[in-house]
Amino acid sequence: MILTLAWKNIWRSKRRSFVVMSAVAIGVWSIIFMVSFYNSIIVAISRNSLRYDYSHIQIHHKNYLSDPGLNFQVKNPSMLMEFPSQMADIESISGRLIVNGMVASPKTNLGVQVYAIDPADEAAVTDLSGFLVKGNYFKNIKRNPILLSQKLADKLKVKVRSKVVITVQDMEANIRAGAFRVAGIFHSKSPRINKDVIYVRHTDLSDLLNATDSSFNEFAYLLKDNKSLVKTKQMMQAKTDNLVRTYREIAPEFDLIEEASSVSKQVITVIVMLALLFGIINTMLMAVLERTKEIGMLRAIGMFKRKICFMIVLETFMISMVSAPVGLIGGFLTNLYFKKTGGMDLSRYAGALEQYGSDFIFYPEIDRSTYLLLMLVVIMTAFIGAIYPAIKAINLKPLEAIKKL
């Protein structure tokens, strides 16, 4: 009987019930959309930073961080090159010789980091060959080809096949300069690489530095799956005396971004739920006050307080159970729509987003468990919102309530 009575009471004021249900549904949908949007940003930044910049794991000499340069090269590089054949979770590897230097054109000169690489290995780790906007990937120029970003090319005022001069210190700390020719110009999804990194072939820079073909001060490893990150690092660390670090250790800002995103999502959820809470309290309190005489009559004929309380709570619970799934389904369909239609295009903000290493096309993502968690939060919010109106109802005095119009 209580169940039937509660359901009928909801529809005694259809307009008011529809307003509350719509508010709950829109609130749930907005939370799903915002959480999905935040997740897509974090995933994009993490994916781009891993794939186009830091990789999953990097290996350096233990003293390299205190003195980056040629003095501290990795120990036993031949063994490090064999890791992919020994560990199935490693997808690709790139050995690098990194030095600070100057690059000069007829117009100006700039301080840069020179990455001496094997073109094939680097393309497999960072997809460097896919960034090209002009020229080609170390082709058509036989002697000393170089790749640099569009940003650096604009500053140097050079184009494809222009000649530049790189100045570095060699193994004996002597200043050495070499002429290189621009083979290609790229635009990376990494702000750091776009800002001050240029790429040359390892063999070309080794000749300039009087170094050997086995001179490396960094090895970057791309894994097949991020889930194996800790295990793979432990396996590497057990085999080498070099410093092994994951991308989270290399760039602690990853953790900061994820924590900030998590806090933002929680704040948004709390704000929306508080708005729904006060809306539910207001609506149910109005419903109770409008039915003062009716509730007094029920009390007068012997209905227990707990049943009246249960009826008010049940009404609120029913409103939530009808409207929350609508919001959940709406959020799911919205995410599905963007996935099917090529994502959310924010290309008008591409310049700003690139500063954070993010794409301008977003594909909303959300864990399935979030749907269930959000449903539980809505039910809990509805229950809390029903407490005060229910207390107000059971505290009505039957005789005084019956006399009210």
Secondary structure, DSSP 8 states (H G I E B T S, - for coil): -HHHHHHHHHGGGHHHHHHHHHHHHHHHHHHHHHHHHHHHHHHHHHHHHIIIII-SEEEE-TTTTTS-SSSS--S-HHHHHTHHHH-TTEEEEEEEEEEEEEEE-SS-EEEEEEEEE-HHHHHHHH-GGGGEEEE-SS-S--SSEEEEEHHHHHHHT--TT-EEEEEEE-TTS-EEEEEEEEEEEE--S-HHHHHHEEEEEHHHHHHHHT--TT--SEEEEEES-GGGHHHHHHHHHHH-SSEEEEHHHH-THHHHHHHHHHHHHHHHHHHHHHHHHHHHHHHHHHHHHHTHHHHHHHHHTT--HHHHHHHHHHHHHHHHHHHHHHHHHHHHHHHHHHHHTT-EE-GGGHHHHHTTT--SEE-----HHHHHHHHHHHHHHHHHHHHHHHHHHHTS-HHHHHH--
